[in-house]
Amino acid sequence: VQLQASGGGLVQPGGSLRLSCAASGRILSINNMGWYRQTPGNQRELVAVIIAGGGTNYADSVKGRFTISRDNAKNTVYLQMNSLKPEDTAVYYCNADVRGYPSGHYWGQGTLVTVSS
Protein backbone atom coordinates (compact mmCIF):
# COMPACT_ATOMS: atom_id res chain seq x y z
CA VAL A 1 0.00 0.00 0.00
CA GLN A 2 1.29 3.47 -0.91
CA LEU A 3 0.05 7.02 -0.48
CA GLN A 4 1.00 9.62 -3.09
CA ALA A 5 0.48 13.27 -2.19
CA SER A 6 0.47 16.17 -4.64
CA GLY A 7 -0.62 19.78 -5.02
CA GLY A 8 1.82 21.75 -2.91
CA GLY A 9 3.57 24.86 -4.10
CA LEU A 10 4.15 28.57 -3.60
CA VAL A 11 1.14 30.81 -3.08
CA GLN A 12 0.63 34.39 -1.96
CA PRO A 13 -1.12 35.20 1.31
CA GLY A 14 -4.87 35.03 0.82
CA GLY A 15 -4.52 32.52 -1.99
CA SER A 16 -5.72 28.94 -2.33
CA LEU A 17 -4.26 25.50 -2.95
CA ARG A 18 -5.75 22.05 -3.20
CA LEU A 19 -3.82 19.03 -1.99
CA SER A 20 -4.59 15.49 -3.10
CA CYS A 21 -3.48 12.14 -1.74
CA ALA A 22 -4.24 8.86 -3.48
CA ALA A 23 -3.85 5.46 -1.88
CA SER A 24 -2.95 2.49 -4.05
CA GLY A 25 -2.24 -1.18 -3.59
CA ARG A 26 -4.21 -4.09 -2.18
CA ILE A 27 -6.84 -2.08 -0.32
CA LEU A 28 -10.06 -3.47 1.12
CA SER A 29 -11.25 -0.29 2.78
CA ILE A 30 -9.94 2.88 4.39
CA ASN A 31 -11.14 4.20 7.74
CA ASN A 32 -9.81 7.60 8.80
CA MET A 33 -7.91 9.75 6.31
CA GLY A 34 -6.17 12.91 7.36
CA TRP A 35 -3.72 15.69 6.73
CA TYR A 36 -0.91 16.71 9.05
CA ARG A 37 1.76 19.36 8.73
CA GLN A 38 5.23 19.92 10.08
CA THR A 39 7.64 22.84 10.23
CA PRO A 40 11.36 22.61 11.03
CA GLY A 41 12.01 21.94 14.71
CA ASN A 42 8.38 21.20 15.47
CA GLN A 43 6.28 18.08 15.85
CA ARG A 44 3.89 16.99 13.17
CA GLU A 45 0.43 18.36 13.95
CA LEU A 46 -3.04 17.35 12.86
CA VAL A 47 -4.68 19.68 10.34
CA ALA A 48 -7.86 17.80 9.47
CA VAL A 49 -9.29 14.30 9.53
CA ILE A 50 -12.24 12.66 7.78
CA ILE A 51 -13.78 9.33 8.71
CA ALA A 52 -15.21 6.80 6.28
CA GLY A 53 -18.74 8.06 6.84
CA GLY A 54 -17.74 11.63 6.04
CA GLY A 55 -17.50 13.19 9.49
CA THR A 56 -14.70 15.72 9.82
CA ASN A 57 -12.56 17.39 12.45
CA TYR A 58 -10.22 20.37 12.07
CA ALA A 59 -7.46 22.09 13.98
CA ASP A 60 -8.71 25.38 15.40
CA SER A 61 -6.11 27.26 13.34
CA VAL A 62 -7.65 26.16 10.03
CA LYS A 63 -11.37 26.04 10.81
CA GLY A 64 -13.37 28.04 8.30
CA ARG A 65 -10.47 28.17 5.83
CA PHE A 66 -9.62 24.53 5.03
CA THR A 67 -11.97 21.79 3.87
CA ILE A 68 -11.15 18.09 3.86
CA SER A 69 -13.03 15.70 1.60
CA ARG A 70 -12.61 12.20 0.19
CA ASP A 71 -13.56 10.10 -2.80
CA ASN A 72 -13.92 6.55 -1.53
CA ALA A 73 -14.16 5.12 -5.05
CA LYS A 74 -10.73 6.57 -5.82
CA ASN A 75 -9.22 6.03 -2.34
CA THR A 76 -8.30 9.69 -2.40
CA VAL A 77 -8.40 12.45 0.19
CA TYR A 78 -8.31 16.17 -0.60
CA LEU A 79 -7.52 19.32 1.35
CA GLN A 80 -8.87 22.56 -0.05
CA MET A 81 -6.96 25.41 1.55
CA ASN A 82 -8.33 28.94 1.22
CA SER A 83 -7.30 32.28 2.72
CA LEU A 84 -3.80 30.95 3.23
CA LYS A 85 -1.53 32.66 5.74
CA PRO A 86 2.27 32.66 6.04
CA GLU A 87 1.92 30.54 9.19
CA ASP A 88 0.36 27.79 7.07
CA THR A 89 3.77 27.25 5.47
CA ALA A 90 4.81 23.67 6.18
CA VAL A 91 5.32 20.24 4.71
CA TYR A 92 1.90 18.60 4.54
CA TYR A 93 1.57 14.84 4.98
CA CYS A 94 -1.45 12.66 4.33
CA ASN A 95 -2.28 9.67 6.48
CA ALA A 96 -4.67 6.78 6.03
CA ASP A 97 -5.85 3.92 8.23
CA VAL A 98 -6.00 1.13 5.67
CA ARG A 99 -7.53 -2.32 5.80
CA GLY A 100 -5.71 -4.29 3.17
CA TYR A 101 -2.65 -6.34 2.49
CA PRO A 102 -1.04 -5.35 4.72
CA SER A 103 -3.31 -3.33 7.01
CA GLY A 104 -1.92 -0.36 8.88
CA HIS A 105 -1.48 3.39 9.15
CA TYR A 106 0.29 4.78 6.09
CA TRP A 107 1.92 8.14 5.38
CA GLY A 108 2.39 9.97 2.12
CA GLN A 109 5.75 11.43 1.20
CA GLY A 110 4.91 15.02 2.10
CA THR A 111 4.29 18.04 -0.08
CA LEU A 112 5.65 21.52 0.65
CA VAL A 113 3.27 24.45 0.91
CA THR A 114 4.88 27.88 1.02
CA VAL A 115 2.76 30.97 1.65
CA SER A 116 4.76 34.09 0.90
CA SER A 117 4.57 37.32 -1.02
N, C-alpha and C positions, 0 to 999 in steps of 0.2 A: 504494500500500500504506500502511495506517495501523495503528498500535497504540493501543488505548484501554485505559488502566489504571483500575481502580476498587478500592474496598474500604478505603481509608485512613480514619483517624479518630483520636479520642481514646480511650485505654484506660488503665486503671490498671495499675501494675506487677503482674506475675504473670498478667495477662490474655492474651487471644488475639485475633488478627485474621486474616482471610483476604483476600489480595490476588488480583485477577484481571487478566488482560491478554489481550485478544482482538485478533488480527490480521485485517484485512479488506482486500479488494482482489483484484487478479489474482494469486493465489498458486498456484504449482505445488507447492511443498513448503517446509518450514521445517527448517533444520538445528538449530543450537544456539538455545535460548531461555534467557533469564536475568533475574535481578533484581539491580539495583545500588542503592546508596543514597548520599546526599550530605547533609552538614551544612554550614552556613555557614562559609566560609573553608577548607573541605577539599575534596580531590579526590573524585570519584565512586569508590566502591569496590565490588568484586564481593561480592554476598551469596551467590548460588547460581546454578548453571547446570545445565541438563538437555539432553542431546543427543537426537537423533531416536529413538535406540534405547532411551532411558530411563535411561541412565547419568547420575549426578549428581555434583556437586562443591559443597562448601560452604566458606565462610569459617570459620576456626576459632572465631570469636566467636559463631557461630550454630549450630554443630554440636550435634545433640541437641535443639534447640529449634525450628528451622525445617525445613519440608519443602517441597521444590519438586516439582511434578508438572505434567503436561500432558495435554491432550486433543487429539490430532492431528486428529480429525474436526472439531473446532470451532476449530482453530488458536488454542488458548487455553493459557496458562500460568498456574499458580496458585502462591501462596506462603502456606502455612499457618504462622503465627507463633504459637508458644506460649511461655509463661513469659517474657513480654516484660519488658524492663528499660528504665529511663530512657535508657540509652545506645543503645538501638535507635531513639530518636527521630531522624527524618530524612525527607527526601523520597525515596521509593522509585520507581525507574524500571525499566521492563521493556525488554528488548532482544531482537531476533530477527534471525537470519541467514536471510533470505528468498530463495528462488528464485522469481522471478515476473517481472512486468512493472511496474516494473523490479526487478531483483535488487539486493540490498544489505543492509546492516545498518541496522535501523530502531529508533528509540526511541519509547517511549510518552511521554505528557506529564508524568508524575510524579504521585504521590499522597502526601500528607503523612500520616505516622504519628507521633503524639505519645503518649508513654508518661509519664504523670504522675498523681500522686494529687491 
